[in-house]
Amino acid sequence: MRIPVLRRRRMPEYPGISGAARLDRRTKNLTKRLEPGDIAIIDHVDLDRVAAEALVACRPSAIVNASASISGRYPNLGPEIIVSAGIPLLDNVGQGVIGRLPEGAFVRIEDNVMYSEDDRPVAIGTLLDKESVRAAMEEARAGLSEQIEAFAENTLKYIREERDLLLDGVGVPAIKTPMDGRQVLIVVRGYHYREDIAALRPYIREYRPVMIGVDGGADALIEAGYRPNIIIGDLDSVSDEALRCGAEIVVHAYRDGRAPGMERLRELGLDGVPFPATGTSEDIAMLLADDKGANLIVAVGTHATLVEFLDKGRAGMASTFLTRLRVGGKLVDAKGVSRLYRSRISTTSLLVMCLAALVTIAVTIRVSPLGKAYYHVFRAQWDAFVFWLQGIFS
């Protein structure tokens, strides 16, 4: 019996940009089902760099944002990445658009208007280009000082709430994976994580660090051909396959003990260790590695600059800033490692060394009496072998 092949519905020919609408208020959920040629409809104030790069990687024909992609609070990095990739960005069309369209509905965008399949306008916004994004970014820089003040206030609040954890490690759970005296690689599915992991292959091969995947960072490690030793996070963006890979699982829990990720583990028949903390999952990964005696922590895809902290769009990102201060000199950013680290013996150097060794052996054989004797014995045996072969094939 022949099984029919399901094909996506062919879109009608209309002017402008058309495609199937994929809608979700959480951008990271949308990217899991967004396909090339679709039109992504999101609700993301101050579109950040990580979300923009994930959207661009899906290659949609256009992106529609219900909220303002650049609100003016600070110069966020996402919109510039999208328009530089040549993807139209229809901005600030209003909150009602997501409830107005069903998943997979045909839509098209012409000028500043998005139309339904029956050619009815369903949303009106502003089509951003490089010039308008650049102008909005300049205006947003004026609001950066207010964000820095808010960031400082959040920093003080986090110090009050997590003083014991930051200073004395109170609340860090016991785990089975040994880290004492070892190097640890922490992977967050953030900025340029694929390139960083690729650059670190010689480092991973030589030092074999303990690998920690922070939520989707576990999938990033598996995609690169590695198996994480530990998975840390609230488990909202990591696949079931990664959770079943055999890694030890540490669940990021709220301070009151609630841990939604534990419910997911129970449904999968897996066990996990709760880690109650106020900060982000990448914070507790660093604190865990530091508390368990890691002598070096290499970070992939994490946040390192003030603009990156603000671009994450969370008030709690001040915790990451303080965590980096707490870990101190143990922490090395992956980009720094990829620039500084080189394999102790490069491939070219190894080939040159082998060639030099062969030349040295050949010269020794030609000039030393013992070498000459071995050479004549070898020639005699070789001639006998050739004569034997000639007798067989003649």
N, C-alpha and C positions, 0 to 999 in steps of 0.2 A: 504493500500500500504506500503510495507516494504522499509524503507529508507536505502540505502546502507551505510555502515560504511567505512569511508576513513581511510586507513592505510598507514603508512609511508613505503616507498619502502625498501624492504629487501636488505641489502648491500651484494655484492659478497664477497666470502671468499678469502682474499689475505693475504700475510705475512705483518707483521708490525701492525700499528694502523690505523684503517679506520673508516670513518663516513661521515655524511653529513656536508658540509662546510657552516658555518654561518659567514658572512663577514660584518664588519662595521668599519669605521675609528673612531667612537665614542664608546668606550667600554661600557658606561652606556646604550647606545641604543641597543647594541648587547645583553646584558644580559637579556633584556626584552623578547627576542624570542629564546634564547639559551636553548636547551633541553639536558637532560642527553644522553651521547653518541655522541653528535655532536662534530665537530672539530671547535673551535673558531679561526677565523682569524682576527686579530686586527692590528692597527697601533698606537702603544702607546710607545713613548719614555719615558724611566725611569718609568716603570710600578709601580704605587703607590699601597699602601696597600689597600685602599678602593676598587679600581678596581680589584685587585687580589682576595680579599675576595668575591666580587660579582661573579667573574668568577668561583671560586672554589665552591661556593654554587650551581651553575648550573650543576656541575658534568660533564663537557665535557670530552671526551676521550683524547683530546690533545688541546694545544693552540699554534697557530702560530703567531708570531709577525713580522710584516713587518719592524719595526724599532728595535733599540737596546733596550732591556729590561733594561739594565744597561749601560748607556752611559759613566759613569765615573765622571759625574759632582758631584755627592754626593751618599752616600750609601742608595739608595731607597729600600723600604721594600717589594715590590710586588713579585719579582721573587722567593725569598726565601719561601714565603708563598705557591706559586704554586708548586714548586718542593717538598716541605715538605709534601704537600697533595698527592704526588704520581702522579701528572699530568705532562706528558711530555711537555716541553716548547721548541719549535723550534724557534730559535731567529734570528732576523736580516736577513730575507729572501729577503728584497728589496721591494720598494714601488709598483712595478708593479703587485704584486700578487693579490691585491684586484680587480683590473680591469680585470684580466686575467681569473677569475673564476666566474661563475654565482652562485647565492644563491641556496643552497641545492645540489650542485654538489657533487658527490661522490669523495672523496680524501682519500689517505692513506699516512702514514708517515713511512719510513723505514730508519734507521740510520739518516743522516742529510738531507734527500731529501723528498719532498712531491710530490706525483704522482697523476695524474688525473685518471679517470676511465679506460681510454685506455692505462694505464701504461706509460704515457708520463710525464717526469719530468717537474714540473711547478714552483718549488721553491727550492732553496738550502740555508741552513742556518747552524746554530750551535745548536745542541741539548744540552741544559743546564742540568746539574745535581747539586747535593748539593755541590760537590767539586768545580766545575767551578763557581757557584754562589758565594760561600764563597771567592774564589780567586778574583773575580771581585769586590766584596764588599770591600775587603781590599784595592784594588787599588783606588776605588772610594773615600775612606776616605781621600786620599791625596788631592782630589779636593774640600774638604769640606770648606777649608778656603776661597777659591774664592767665593763660594756660600754665605758664611756668609757676605763677603764684599758687594756682590750684594744685599743681604737681607737688609743690613744697608742702602745702597743707596735708595732702594725702600721705606724704612721706612721714610727717610727724604722727599722723593718726596710726599708720602702720607700725611705727616704732612702739607706740603705747600698747597696741593690741598684741603684737608678736615679739615683745621684748625678750621673753624667756626663750622662745624658739631661736631667735637670731643670735642671742648672746651665749646661751648655754645648751642649745640643742634639745630643750625640753619638748617632748611630744613626737620626736622622730621615732618611727616604729622600728622594731627589730625585723631584719630580713635574712634570707638564707644565702643570697649571693655574696661571696666575699669580695671586698674592695680594698682592704687594708694594704697599703703600699703599692696599689695598682693604679694604672691610668684609666680614666673613664671618659667615654665619648657620649655626650648628650645630644640627641637629634630632635629638633623641633621642625615641623614642616612650615618653615618660615622663609625668610629672604634667601633665594638662591641655594636652597638646601641640596638640590641635585648636583649642582656644580661643585659645591663644597665637599660632598661625600666622594665624588669622583676624584677630586684633588687629593683627598686623604687616603686613597687606596694604598699607597706605599707605606704610610704611617700605620694603617690598620693591619696590614700584612706583617709588619715588623714587630709592632708592640702588642698586638692583640688586646686592645683595651676592653674593659667591661662596657657593653653597649646598652644605653638607656634610650628607649623611644618614648617621647612625650606625646601621648595621644596618637595623632596621625603620623608622628615621627617614626613609630614602629612600622607602619606600612612603607614609609620611605626607606627604612633600612632593608626591609624584605624585598622591595623593588630593586634595590641595589645589589641584592644577592647575599645579604647578611641576615642573621637571626638575632634579634635583640635578646639580651639577657634579662632585662627588666623593662616593663611597660608601666609608665606613670601617667596619671591624668584622671579627669572625670569620665573618660571613656565615651564621650559623645561624638568623637570624630575618628575613631579607630575601628577597623573592620573586624568582623567576627573571626576571619582567617588569621589575622595578626594575634588576636587574643588567644587563639588555640595553638599558637606556634610553640608553646612550651616555656615561654618566658615567665618569670615571676612578676606578679601584677600588684602594683601599689595604687590604691584608689584615692584620688584627691577628694577629701570630704569637707563639708562645712564645719565651722567651729562648734556648732551645736551637735555634731555627730552624724547628721544626715549625709548619706552618700548614695545618690541615685545610681552611680556606677556599680555599686554592689548588687543592686537588683538585676542589672543586666548580666553580671557574672553568674548569679544564681540561675538565671534562665538558661545560660549556656553550660551549666554544670561545672563552673570553674570557681576557684578560690582566689581571694585577694586580701591584701592587708590595707586597712584604712589609714590615711594620713590626714588628720584634721589640720587645716591651715587656712589663713585668710588670703594669701597671695595667689599667684598663678601657678599652673602645673610645672612650668619650667623652673620657677623658683624652688619648689619643693624637691625637684630633681637635683638641683645644685646643692641644696642643703643636705639632702640625703647622702650624696656622694662625699661631701665634705665631712659630715659627721661619721661616716663609716671608714674614714681613713684614706681616701683617694689622695695620691700625691700629685696628680695633675688632672684637671677637668678641661676637656676640649669641647667647645660648644658649636653646634651647627644650627643655623637658622634662628638663633635667638636674637634678642633686641640688645643693642649696644650703645646707641646714641639717644639723645634727648628727643629728637624728632621721631625716631623709631618708637620710643616709648609712647609719645603722644599719638602717633599714627595708629597704634594698636587700638586706640579708642576706648580704653578702660581707665577709670580713675585709679584702680588698684595696681596699675603698672609701676607706681612708685615702689612697690614691693620688689620688683625686679632690680631696680636701681640699688636698693639697700642690700639685696641678696648678693649682688656682685661685689659690693663693698665688704660684705661678710666673708665671702669666699676668698677674696683678695688675690694674691699672687698665684694661687693654684689655677685660676681660670684663664684660658687662652681661647680667643676667638678662632674659628676654623680658618677664616681668611688669612689670619696671621700665620697659622701653622702651614697652610699651603704655600705661603711665600717663603717661610723660613726653613721648612723641613724639606730635605732631600734624602732619598735613600742613600745609605752610606756608600754603596757602590752602584753607580749608574750603569745602565746597559752598555753605553759606549765605552766607559772605563773598563768594564768587564771584558769586552771584546778586545780592546787594546792590550789588556793584561794577558789574555790567552794567546794572542798573536805574538807578543813579546816572548812568552814562555816557549812557544813552538820554535821561534827563531833561535833562542838560546840553546834548546835541545839539539837542533840541527847543527849549529856551529860546534857544540861540544862533541858531537859524534864525529864530525869531519876532522877535528884537530887533535883529539886525544887518542893515544894508542889503544886504550880499552874500547873507546868508541869506534875506532876503525875496525877492531876485531869483531865487535858486535855487528858492524855494518856489513862486513864480508860474510859473516854467518847468515845474516838476514838475506843478503843478495843470493847466496847459494840456495837457501830454502825457497826463496821466491822463484828462482829459475827452475828448481825441481817441481814446484807447484804448477808453473806455467807449462812445463814439458808434460806433466801428468794430464793437464786439461787438454792439451793438443792431442795426446794419445786417445783420450776418450771421444773427442768430437771428430777425429780424422777417420 
